[in-house]
Amino acid sequence: MAEAFVRTLKRDYVRVNPRPDAKTVIEQLPGWFAHYNDVHPHHALRYRSPREFIAKTCEALSGL
């Protein structure tokens, strides 16, 4: 699971953003993580973001 996350982070964030030095990358990480959790679609979650998946799951469970 961690390997898939690292691969996605490299493919979808690191390669398409400026990274002149380590400090720049570290400063960008919080935004990348937020996007990954709030917006980025995940195949295993039926192309929803993790936050969207959790919200829908909680909503469905509260209706039981």
CORVENKA-V209147 format. One record per pair of residues at least 12 apart in sequence whose ideal C-beta (glycine too) atoms are under 10 Angstrom apart, sorted by the first residue. I is the first residue (numbers start at 1). J is the second residue. Records with the same first field share a line. If there is no record, write none. Layout:
I: J, J
//
This chain:
1: 44
4: 42, 43, 44
5: 36
8: 36, 40, 42
9: 29, 32, 33, 36, 40
12: 32, 35, 36, 40
13: 25, 28, 29, 31, 32, 33, 35, 36, 40
14: 28, 29, 32
17: 31, 32
34: 51
35: 49
36: 49, 50
37: 49, 50, 51, 52, 54
38: 50, 51, 52
39: 51, 52
41: 53
45: 57
//
